């Protein structure tokens, strides 16, 4: 493995030097070669393979800084993959760069199964990226007035934001008042780029224009509402990147006999109702609780049936007799305790109807 390091003795004896920038940021072939020679001298590494690149160093401009060459990595191809989309329509062979053994072969098996079944039908529903600045005001009335006036000036805001980019298009703005502050969610279409730097620059330009035409005292480009690089329930319905829906059918035409195993895997498995309920909860951005909505006729038994200790004890199962003083439903409370690891099998008794709960043992009724 190639690695660069400087010894502690070198650091103590000589001041560290910055990587040479050179003329015009050093993207010419000669500049890249000189910078690579400088790194070899400083580190004692020979970068023969790094310098054996087949792409023009000038094409790296805008993609990387201080270039010294290119790294080589094993590249495989998987396929065929049949895609039935609005733009991508046909059979594709997908290149995969990896050093993990069996990964390409695993992808290839799945692609071949989908292709034999007729391919995957895909549709792009949402293609956008978001950034959400926050504006601060002296009182709630100014924030209220700001929300109403901002939508009236949307066309002017869009013109200002799009003046900073050739590719980004402002789709809409959404206001979320929070006391004396207003979070404004800017939604952009960024074409083929992820475009976070693009839309932050455009939004900052638009925010400065808004400051000049409103009573806002200050603004911050990042409020945390857009959940950049963080998991968030508000993003499950879309808004960060592309939202694609796809479906693969089975037993299509002359390929019905070849994918009989796929039919069993996709359609004869239990729990179809469980899948529907979970999908609905996910689209509604519900966090937990979906297990309480499942019924015994939907391919998954209720929680009390899967845990005999919750047999009806005369109170309708709304509360468990032992330890549950919180007043929440028995199902939700037991599920919560399971996650905490407080309910477990009694391994000492080796009896299926015995459980331990907070140190107490009881039998199933």
N, C-alpha and C positions, 0 to 999 in steps of 0.2 A: 504494500500500500504506500502510495506517495504521500509524504508529509513534509512540512517545512517547520523548522524549529531553530531557535537561537539559544545558545548556551548562556547560562547565568554569567559566566566570566566575560563573554562578549558584551553583554548588556552593561556590566559594571565598568568595563574599560572604555567603551565608546558609546557616545550618544546615538540613539536610534535615528535612522534616516527615513524620511517619507519615500514612498514608491515614486519613481520619476514620472512626472506628468507629461513632459515633452511638449513639442509644438502641436497645437490644435488637438490637445488631449491624447495624442499618441496612438492614433488608429491606423496609421500607415504601416505597411509591411516592415519597413526599416525600424520604425519606432517600437513595434511589437517585438522584433528580434532583439533590439538593444535592451528593452525592459526585461525580457526573458534571460538575457545574459547577466543582467544586474542581479536577478533573483538567484541564478546559479552561483554567482560569486558570493552572495550573502549567505546562502544556505548550504552550499557544497553539494547540491543535488544536480544530477544531469537530466535535463528536460528534453531529451531527444524526441520522444514520442509526442509530448505536448506540442512541440513545434512543428510536427508533421501533420499539419492541418490542410484540408482540401478546400475550405471556404475562405473567401476574401476577408481579411481583417477589417476592411472598411465597412463591410456589412454588419459588423458587430456594434457599430455606433448606435446608441440608444437602447441597447440590450445588456451591455456590461461595461464596467469601468476598469481601467488599468489592465487591458487584455495582454496575455502572454502566450496564448495559443488555444488549444481545445483538448478536452479529455475524451478518450475513447471508451466505449461501453458496449457490451454484447447486445446485439439487436436481433430479435427473432420476429417471426410473422405468424399470425394465427388466422384461421378462417377455414372455409368461407362463411361469411355472415350476411344473411339476406335481410335487408332493411327496406321496409315499405313506408317511406316518408314523403313529405311534400317536396323536399329539396334533395335529400339523399334517398334515391330509389334504385335499388339494384343489389348486386353481390359485391361485398367488400372484403379485402384482406388487410388486417390491422397489424401494423408494426408495434412491437412491445420491447422496450429497452429495460432489461432487468438482469440482476445477478442471482435471482432466486430460482433454484432448480424446480422443474415441474410446473412452474407458474404458467408458461405459455401453453403447455399441453393441456392444462386444466381449462384455460380459456377456450382452447380450440374445441374441446369436447362439447362445451356449452354452445358455442357458435354453430357447430355442426348439427346439434340437436334442434336448435331454433330454425336453421335453414331447412332441414328435412321436414319440419312441421309447417313450413310455409313462410317463415320469416317473422320478424317483429314489426308490427305496425306502430309507428311513432308519430306524435304531434307535439309541436312546440307551442305552449300556451302563454308563457311569460318569459320575457327576455329583458331584464333590467337590473340596475344596481342602484343603491340608495346611500345617502349620507344625510344625517339629521342634525343640523346646528340648533342651538338654543339661544333665544333672545330674552334679555332681562329688562324688566320695567319697574317703575316706582310703585305702582298700585295695580289692582286687578282690573280696574276700568280701562286703563291704557292697554293692558294685554287683551281685553275683550275687543276693543276697537281695532287693535292690530290684526286680529284674526279675520275680522270682516273686511278690512281694507286690503289685506294681502291677496285675497282671491280676485279682487277687482283689478289688481295690477299684475296679474299673472303673465300676460303677454309681454309687458315691459321687462319683467324679471327673466323670462325665458330668453329674450333678445340679449340681455346682458350676460347671462350664464353661457349661452352658446357662442358668444363672441370670442371665448377663450379656447375653443376646440373646433376641429373640423369634423369630428366623428360623433361626439356626444350630443344627444338630443334630450332636452328636458321634457318629460312626459306630463308630470303633474306635481303639485305640492299639497301636503296634508298638514294641517295644524293640530297640535295637541296641547291645549292649555294646562299648565301645572302651577296653580297659584299665581304668582306675579311673573312667571316665566312661561314662554311659549316655545315648544319644540316644533320645528318645521321640518318635515320629512321631504327631501328632494328625491324624486325618482327619475332616473335617466335610462335611456337606451344607449349602450356603449359599443354597438356594432360587434365586431369579433373580439374586442379586447375586454379584459376584466375591468379595466378602466378606473380603478380607485383613485389613482393620482390625478387622472383627468377630471373626474367629477368633484374632487375636493377643491381643485383649483377653480373650477367653474362656480362652485357653490360659494367659496370665499369671495369671489368677485361679485356674485349676486348679493351676498350678505352686506357687503360694504355699500352697495347701492340701496339696499333696504334701510340701512342705518341712516342714510341721508334723507330718506323719505318717510320716516316713522319716528315715534317717540321712544324707541328702544335705547337703553343706556349703554348696553354692551352686548356682544354676542360671542359665542364659542362654537367653533366649527364642529367639534365632536361632543355630542351629549350622551353617547352610549345607547341611544334609542335604536340606531341602525345595527347594533350588535356586530360590529366589525370584528372578525376573528373570534367570535364567541357563539356558543349555542344559545338559542333563544326561541321560545315558543311562538313569538310573533312572526318568525321567518318561515315557519312550517308551511304556511299557505303561499309562499313565494315572495320574491322581492330582492333576493340576493343571487344574481346569476340567472341561469336558464331553468325553467320548470318544464320538464318533458314528461308526457304520459305515454306509456307504451304497453302493448299487450301482444302475447304470442299465443296463437291457437294451436290445436293439435288435430291430428287425423285429417289432414287436408289432401284431397285428391288421391293420387297414386302413392303418396307417402304415408298413408294411414297405417299400413302394415309395418313400416320401419320405425314408427315412433309409438308403438303400443305401450312401451315402458314409460314414455313421457306422459301419455294419457293417464296412466295409473298414478303417476307422481303428482299431476296437477289437478285432476278432477275427482279421483276416488279417495282422496285423503279426507279425514274427518275435520270438523271445525270450520266449515265454510261460514257459518253464522258468526263464529268467533272472529274470523278475518274481517267480515263486514263491519262488525261493531268496533273493532280496533281501528279500522280505516276511518270511520266516521269520527271517532274521538280524536284521532290524530289531525284530521282536517279542521276540526273545531278548536284545535290547539289545547285540548284538555290534557292536563298533567296528572296521570294516575286516575284510579277509580273506574277504569273501563271494565275491570273484572266483575263489578257489581251489576253490570248491565247484561251479563250473559245468562242464558237459561239452559235448562237441561236438554231441551230439544234442539239446541244449536250446536251440538257437537262437543260441548264442554260442560261438565257437571258443575253445579253451584259450589261455592267454596265450602259450605257446611257439609255437603256430601263428600267432598274430597278430604274434609277434616272431621271425622266422626265426633270428635270432642265437642263440636258445636251443635250437637243434636238439641232439638227443641227442649228446653227445660221449663216450659210453662210461661215464659215471657216473650214468646214469639221470636226468639233468637235475636232480639234487639240488643240485649246485653248478655254478656257471659257472666256466670255467677262468681267466677274466681278472678280477682285482680282487676277487672275492668271497671274502674270508677270514673271514667272520662265521659260517659254518656253517649259515645259515638256508637254506630251500629256494630253488631258483632262481627260481620264480615270485614268491614273496613278496619276495625280495631285489630282483628286477628292477623289480617294481611300486614298491617303495620308492625305488629310484633314479630312476625316471621322475618321481615326485613332486618329487624334488629337482632335476630338470632336468639330470641328468648324462648322460642318454641322449638323443640327438637324431639327426636325419638329417644325413648329410654333404652339405650343399648344394653344396659345391665340386665333388664328383664327379658329381652328378646321376645317380647310379646307384641303383636301388631296393634292391640287395642289399648296399650298403655302409652301414655304420654307424660312428659314432665312439663310443668308450667310454673315458672317462678319458684322452682324447688318443690312443688306439690305434685303428687302422683294421683291419678284417677283413672277409672276405666270408662271405656266407651259405653254409652247406654244403648 
